């Protein structure tokens, strides 16, 4: 992710018969890390209710959570005498699900909705691209598209993103309404008329 400039990604994950989508987000310079070793933020989102998630963070060796009780409740795990071993076992299981390469074309609608919601912190239902617009400028300097907007467009509309990726002054706009979505050709034509 880091080498390719990605900030956010997702993949399916199953543990203890709890079906989730994992949203991983790289820490940015503005973020406060829980540890100097923290590499990514993780959020396990229930597929059956995307409003429920378990947040944590990961370093190179382990996934960590603020509360072992929240962890056990989320995954429906009975209390164990040594929770440390539980977290090590969890990290080993988790490592088997991490994709070796980024899957850029997200075809699973639930995963797309979850990732879209976390990409920009807006309504998770806003996955239907309807426009590309200029960001204006400040003091004569063009404003740049956010990295999360780039990631969202790359994930949800890869061909359209490829067309406009070089112009950092452009952002992609998404709606919660499927009927608002436009084809790549419609968006390109609409933009050309401005």
C-alpha positions in Angstrom: 0.0 0.0 0.0 2.7 2.4 1.0 4.8 1.9 -2.1 1.8 2.5 -4.4 0.5 5.5 -2.5 -2.7 3.9 -1.3 -4.2 5.1 2.0 -7.1 2.6 2.4 -8.1 -0.9 1.3 -10.4 -3.7 2.3 -10.7 -7.5 2.2 -13.1 -10.1 3.5 -12.3 -11.8 6.8 -13.9 -14.7 8.7 -13.1 -15.6 12.3 -15.0 -17.7 14.7 -17.9 -17.8 12.2 -18.2 -14.0 12.3 -18.2 -12.7 8.7 -16.6 -9.3 8.3 -14.9 -6.9 5.9 -11.6 -5.5 7.1 -10.9 -1.9 6.3 -7.2 -1.1 6.7 -6.0 2.5 6.6 -2.4 3.8 6.6 -1.5 6.3 9.2 -0.9 9.8 7.8 1.4 12.5 9.1 -1.6 14.1 10.8 -2.7 11.0 12.7 -1.7 10.2 16.3 -0.4 6.7 16.5 -1.0 4.5 19.6 2.6 3.3 19.3 5.7 4.2 17.3 5.4 0.7 15.8 1.8 1.1 14.5 1.6 0.7 10.7 -2.1 0.6 10.0 -5.5 1.2 11.5 -7.9 -1.8 11.2 -11.6 -1.9 11.4 -13.5 -5.1 11.3 -17.0 -4.3 10.0 -19.8 -6.9 10.3 -21.2 -7.8 6.8 -24.7 -8.3 8.2 -24.7 -4.9 9.9 -22.2 -2.4 8.6 -22.9 0.0 11.4 -21.1 -2.4 13.8 -17.3 -2.5 13.8 -14.3 -3.4 16.0 -11.4 -1.0 15.7 -7.8 -1.7 16.4 -4.3 -1.2 14.9 -1.5 -3.4 13.6 2.2 -3.4 13.7 4.4 -5.8 11.8 3.7 -8.7 14.2 0.3 -8.3 15.8 -3.2 -6.8 15.6 -4.0 -4.9 18.8 -7.2 -3.7 20.4 -8.1 -1.3 23.1 -10.2 -3.7 25.1 -9.9 -7.5 25.3 -13.5 -7.6 26.4 -14.7 -5.7 23.3 -12.6 -8.1 21.2 -14.2 -11.2 22.9 -17.7 -9.7 22.6 -17.3 -8.9 18.9 -16.0 -12.3 17.9 -18.3 -14.2 20.4 -15.4 -15.7 22.3 -15.8 -17.0 25.9 -13.3 -15.7 28.5 -10.0 -17.5 28.4 -7.3 -17.5 31.0 -4.6 -16.1 28.9 -5.9 -13.5 26.4 -2.4 -12.9 25.2 -2.3 -16.2 23.5 -5.7 -15.4 22.0 -4.4 -12.3 20.3 -1.3 -14.2 19.0 -3.6 -16.9 17.6 -5.9 -14.2 16.1 -2.9 -12.5 14.4 -1.8 -15.7 12.9 -5.2 -16.4 11.5 -5.6 -12.8 10.3 -2.3 -13.0 8.4 -3.7 -15.8 6.3 -6.4 -13.5 4.9 -4.3 -10.5 4.0 -4.1 -10.4 0.2 -0.7 -10.5 -1.4 -1.7 -7.8 -3.9 -4.3 -5.1 -4.0 -7.6 -6.1 -5.6 -8.5 -2.9 -7.3 -11.8 -3.9 -8.9 -14.1 -4.5 -5.9 -17.1 -6.4 -7.2 -18.7 -7.3 -3.8 -21.4 -4.6 -3.3 -21.2 -4.9 0.6 -17.4 -4.4 0.5 -17.7 -1.5 -1.9 -20.2 0.2 0.4 -18.2 -0.3 3.5 -14.9 0.8 1.9 -16.6 3.9 0.3 -18.0 4.9 3.7 -14.6 4.7 5.4 -12.7 6.2 2.5 -14.0 9.7 3.0 -15.8 9.4 6.3 -19.1 10.2 4.6 -22.3 8.2 4.1 -21.3 4.6 3.4 -24.1 4.4 0.9 -22.4 7.1 -1.3 -20.9 4.8 -3.9 -22.5 6.0 -7.1 -20.2 8.4 -9.0 -21.9 11.2 -10.8 -19.3 13.9 -11.5 -15.7 15.1 -11.6 -15.2 18.7 -10.6 -12.3 21.2 -10.1 -11.3 21.9 -6.5 -10.7 25.6 -7.1 -7.6 27.4 -5.7 -6.3 29.2 -2.6 -4.0 32.2 -3.0 -3.5 31.3 -6.6 -2.4 27.7 -5.8 -4.7 24.9 -7.1 -6.3 22.8 -4.3 -5.4 19.1 -4.5 -7.7 16.1 -4.4 -7.4 14.3 -1.1 -5.7 10.9 -1.1 -8.9 9.3 0.3 -10.9 10.7 -2.6 -8.3 9.2 -5.0 -8.5 5.8 -3.3 -12.3 5.8 -3.4 -12.3 6.6 -7.1 -9.6 4.0 -7.8 -11.7 1.4 -6.0 -15.1 2.2 -7.3 -14.4 3.7 -10.7 -11.0 2.5 -11.8 -11.3 3.4 -15.5 -12.6 6.9 -14.8 -9.9 7.4 -12.2 -7.2 6.4 -14.8 -8.6 9.0 -17.1 -8.3 11.9 -14.6 -5.6 10.7 -12.1 -3.0 13.1 -13.4 -5.0 16.2 -12.6 -4.8 16.6 -8.8 -7.1 19.6 -8.9 -10.0 17.3 -9.8 -12.2 15.4 -7.3 -14.7 12.7 -7.8 -18.3 13.1 -6.5 -20.5 10.3 -5.2 -24.1 10.0 -4.4 -26.2 7.6 -2.2 -28.8 7.3 -5.0 -28.1 4.6 -7.7 -30.1 6.6 -10.2 -27.6 9.5 -9.9 -24.7 7.3 -11.2 -23.4 8.2 -14.6 -21.2 6.2 -17.0 -17.6 7.1 -17.6 -18.6 8.5 -21.0 -21.4 10.7 -19.5 -19.0 12.1 -16.8 -16.2 12.8 -19.4 -18.7 14.5 -21.7 -20.2 16.5 -18.9 -16.8 17.7 -17.7 -15.7 18.6 -21.3 -18.7 21.0 -21.6 -17.7 23.1 -18.7 
